[in-house]
Amino acid sequence: MLGKHQAAYEQFYHSTHENDHLDSKTELLVGLAAAMAMNCQPCTRYYLHQAKQAGITKGEVTDVTAKVMAVAAGQKKLQMQEVLQHYKIDLERFEG
């Protein structure tokens, strides 16, 4: 028997597959991107399997992968800028 929190999560998760605005292909690609961004390997595997069954192409998967990579790289760039600003570090004059 599932605990009440697990049951509530299951109900919530399943409700996210009942979209009023996204078609099934878009839902799978968004799910894949979210799984990759959250570094959830079981979720990424699930969405890749579902994408293949839905006829999503390798090109579509690689476009999603590239977008996730770009967002992750942007976040790391911003993180570095915030550290440099916060600690008043000038990389132009950076010496060991």
Backbone as a ProteinNet text record, in pm:
[ID]
protein_1_A
[PRIMARY]
MLGKHQAAYEQFYHSTHENDHLDSKTELLVGLAAAMAMNCQPCTRYYLHQAKQAGITKGEVTDVTAKVMAVAAGQKKLQMQEVLQHYKIDLERFEG
[TERTIARY]
83.5	0	88.8	55.2	132.3	96.3	197.4	169	91.8	30	-54.8	26.1	151.5	232.5	270.6	304.6	337.8	215.7	100.7	-22.9	-55.4	-35.6	-61.8	33.9	160.5	257.6	216.4	181.6	140.9	24.3	-73.2	-189.8	-147.4	-63	-13.4	64	157.5	241.3	155.2	61.3	-24	-108.6	-146.5	-226.4	-146.8	-13.3	67.8	68.6	20.5	10.4	-123.6	-211.1	-342.3	-339.5	-279.5	-257.1	-375.4	-406.6	-508.9	-446.7	-316.2	-254.7	-137.5	-74	40.4	-0.4	48.5	26.2	121.7	99.7	177.1	325.5	359.7	500.5	569.1	505.1	562.8	576.3	475.5	481.3	601.9	626.6	740.9	872.7	883.4	1007.2	1031.4	926	939.2	979.9	917.6	953.6	1098.8	1144.5	1284.4	1377.1	1345.3	1428.7	1432.5	1317.5	1312.4	1391	1377.2	1449.8	1600.3	1643.1	1786.2	1834.4	1756.6	1795.8	1805.9	1718.2	1719.7	1816.3	1884.1	1981.5	1918.5	1797.4	1727.5	1744	1837.6	1865	1746	1675.6	1559.7	1452.6	1432.7	1334	1379.5	1507.7	1560.9	1543.9	1576.3	1558.9	1412.2	1323	1179.3	1135.7	1173.6	1130	1194.5	1318.1	1379.1	1303.6	1268.1	1192	1056.3	987.3	856.8	870.2	976.1	998.2	1018.7	1096.7	1120.2	989.3	909.9	781.4	687.2	699.3	611.1	660.3	774.5	826.5	904.6	946.1	1029.6	1166.6	1218.4	1341.5	1466.7	1576.6	1707	1736.7	1704.5	1727.3	1650.6	1526.8	1447.2	1507.4	1554.6	1618.1	1747.1	1827	1952.6	1926.7	1818.2	1782.8	1747.4	1672.1	1637	1763.4	1851.3	1977.3	2059.1	2068	2143.7	2083.5	1951.2	1886	1914.1	1907.3	1937.1	2082.4	2172.3	2313.6	2334	2264.7	2278.6	2228.4	2115.5	2060.9	2155	2208.3	2300.7	2427.5	2480.4	2601.1	2573	2457.6	2420.1	2409.3	2354.5	2341.4	2479.7	2572.7	2708.5	2780.5	2757.3	2815.8	2762.9	2633.5	2572.8	2625.2	2639.1	2691.6	2831.1	2915.7	3051.2	3047.3	2961.3	2949.9	2906.9	2813.8	2766.8	2878.3	2958	3070.4	3173	3205.1	3302.8	3255.6	3126.2	3071	3069.1	3019.8	3005.4	3140.1	3242.8	3373.5	3467.7	3411.6	3487.8	3617.8	3605.1	3718.8	3717	3828.6	3841.9	3924.4	3858.8	3930.3	4031.3	4009.1	4103.8	4241.1	4239.1	4362.7	4393.7	4338	4347.8	4487.6	4548.1	4678.9	4672.2	4682.1	4686.9	4632.9
-117.2	0	124.6	217.2	340.3	434.6	506.2	610	722.3	806.5	911.3	1009.2	1036	1127.8	1065.2	937.9	868	860.9	832.3	826.3	963.8	1068.6	1204.3	1239.1	1198.9	1222.6	1147.8	1021	939.5	1005	1052	1117.1	1245.4	1324.2	1446.3	1414.3	1319.8	1286.7	1242.7	1155.7	1107	1220.8	1316.4	1428.9	1515.9	1512.5	1594.4	1538.8	1418	1358.5	1389.4	1455.6	1491.5	1639.2	1668.2	1806.3	1862.3	1986.8	2058.1	2135	2161	2250.1	2189.2	2085.9	2025.8	1897.5	1882.1	1753.4	1651	1524.5	1418.8	1425.7	1462.8	1472.9	1583.5	1699.2	1810.4	1773.7	1707.1	1664.8	1574.6	1480.9	1390.8	1465.8	1560	1636.6	1727.9	1786.8	1868.3	1778.8	1662.6	1568.6	1526.3	1498.9	1461.3	1574.6	1695.8	1810.4	1828.5	1816.9	1831.9	1721.8	1599.5	1486.4	1506.7	1551.7	1576.6	1689.8	1797.3	1913.3	1877.9	1787.7	1747.7	1632.2	1587.2	1478.1	1350.7	1322.5	1201.7	1094.3	1004.6	902.1	809.6	761.9	676.8	751.4	879.1	959	981.8	1011.6	1032.5	905.3	792.1	663.4	641.8	670.7	655.5	741.1	870	959.6	925.6	878.5	834.7	714.9	621.4	504.2	547	634	683	761.2	840.4	919.5	829.1	723.7	629.8	564.1	521.6	459.1	555.9	684.8	786.2	834.2	781.4	820	950.2	994.5	1114.8	1080.7	1171.3	1142.7	1170.6	1114	1139.7	1289.5	1355.5	1499	1578.3	1539.7	1608.8	1588.6	1467.3	1439.7	1519.7	1526.8	1601.7	1751.9	1803.2	1944	1972.1	1881.8	1896.8	1890.7	1796.3	1783.3	1911.6	1967.6	2091.9	2206.1	2213.9	2321.5	2305.5	2182.8	2158.6	2196.1	2159.6	2193.8	2345	2416	2561.6	2628	2581.1	2638.3	2609	2487.1	2451.7	2536.1	2554.7	2636.7	2781.7	2831.7	2967.9	2984.9	2884.6	2890.9	2892.9	2814.2	2812.2	2943.9	3002.7	3134	3238.9	3238.8	3332.4	3309.4	3183.2	3150.7	3210.6	3196.6	3251.2	3403.6	3467.2	3613	3660.6	3589.9	3628.3	3616.3	3510.4	3493.3	3604	3631.4	3736.5	3871	3901.6	4027.3	4031	3924.4	3919.8	3937.5	3869.8	3874.2	3975.9	4057.8	4164	4110.6	4005.3	3944.1	3991.1	4046.7	4093.7	3991.4	3917	3814.9	3874.5	3999	4063.3	4081.5	4090.4	4110.7	3987.6	3875.9	3753.4	3693.5	3673.5	3608.1	3512.8	3383.5	3279.7	3307.5
0	0	0	-88.2	-97.4	15.7	64.8	162.5	95.7	175.9	118	31.7	68.3	-11.4	-145.5	-142.7	-267.1	-357.6	-300.2	-378.7	-437.9	-361	-410.4	-524.5	-509.4	-615.9	-742.3	-727.9	-844.4	-916.7	-841.5	-900.7	-973.3	-909.5	-971.5	-1098.9	-1090	-1205.6	-1324	-1298.9	-1407.7	-1466.4	-1383.2	-1433.7	-1530.2	-1520.8	-1611.5	-1753.4	-1770.7	-1904.5	-1970.6	-1899.7	-1953.2	-1990.9	-2105.5	-2146.9	-2224.2	-2196.4	-2272.1	-2388.5	-2382.2	-2479.8	-2556.5	-2504.2	-2571.7	-2642.8	-2765.2	-2831.1	-2770.8	-2797.8	-2731.5	-2765.7	-2888.4	-2927.6	-2847.6	-2838.3	-2762.4	-2615.9	-2561.8	-2421.3	-2397.4	-2487.6	-2471.6	-2481.4	-2574.1	-2588.2	-2467.9	-2414.5	-2292.8	-2175.8	-2165.3	-2059.3	-2068.4	-2190.4	-2210.6	-2167.6	-2209.5	-2171.3	-2020	-1955.8	-1810	-1741.1	-1789.1	-1729.8	-1741.7	-1859.6	-1879.5	-1789.7	-1783.6	-1703	-1555.6	-1509.7	-1369	-1342.8	-1449.2	-1438.3	-1381.9	-1426.4	-1382.1	-1489.8	-1468.5	-1568.3	-1594.1	-1491.5	-1520.5	-1600.7	-1569.8	-1643.3	-1787.3	-1805.6	-1940.2	-2022.2	-1962.7	-2031.2	-2068.7	-1975.8	-2000.8	-2119.3	-2116.8	-2223.1	-2357.6	-2356.8	-2482.3	-2539.9	-2454.3	-2499.1	-2554.5	-2482.6	-2528	-2658.7	-2670.1	-2791.3	-2912.1	-2893.6	-3003.7	-3045.9	-2949.2	-2980.4	-3051.3	-3022.7	-3081.3	-3217.8	-3262.6	-3393	-3393.6	-3276.4	-3267.9	-3325.8	-3407.1	-3479.6	-3396.5	-3443.4	-3382.2	-3385.9	-3496.4	-3508	-3404.3	-3377.1	-3275.4	-3137.4	-3109.3	-2979.8	-2966.9	-3073.9	-3064.4	-3052.3	-3114	-3094.9	-2949.8	-2887.7	-2746.2	-2660.2	-2690.6	-2616.7	-2626.4	-2746.1	-2765.1	-2684	-2679.7	-2603	-2454.1	-2402.9	-2261.2	-2232	-2321.9	-2304.3	-2302.9	-2392	-2399.6	-2271.9	-2220.9	-2097.1	-1980.5	-1973.1	-1865	-1872.3	-1993.7	-2010	-1971.2	-2008.4	-1971.6	-1821.5	-1756.3	-1610	-1544.7	-1594.4	-1537.6	-1564.6	-1682	-1713.2	-1616.1	-1593.4	-1499.7	-1358	-1318.4	-1186.1	-1168.3	-1270.1	-1262	-1254.7	-1334.2	-1329.9	-1192	-1129.7	-996.6	-893	-902.6	-808.8	-830.3	-956.2	-985.4	-932.2	-951.5	-900.7	-748.8	-688.4	-542.8	-472.1	-523.9	-459.5	-524.2	-614.5	-681.3	-742	-819.3	-887.8	-1032.9	-1077.7	-1215.7	-1293.1	-1379.9	-1456.4	-1553.6	-1594.4	-1684.8	-1617.2	-1485.2	-1409.3	-1324.7	-1363.6	-1284.5	-1296.6	-1184.8	-1175.3	-1058.8	-1084.8	-984.1	-856.5
[MASK]
++++++++++++++++++++++++++++++++++++++++++++++++++++++++++++++++++++++++++++++++++++++++++++++++

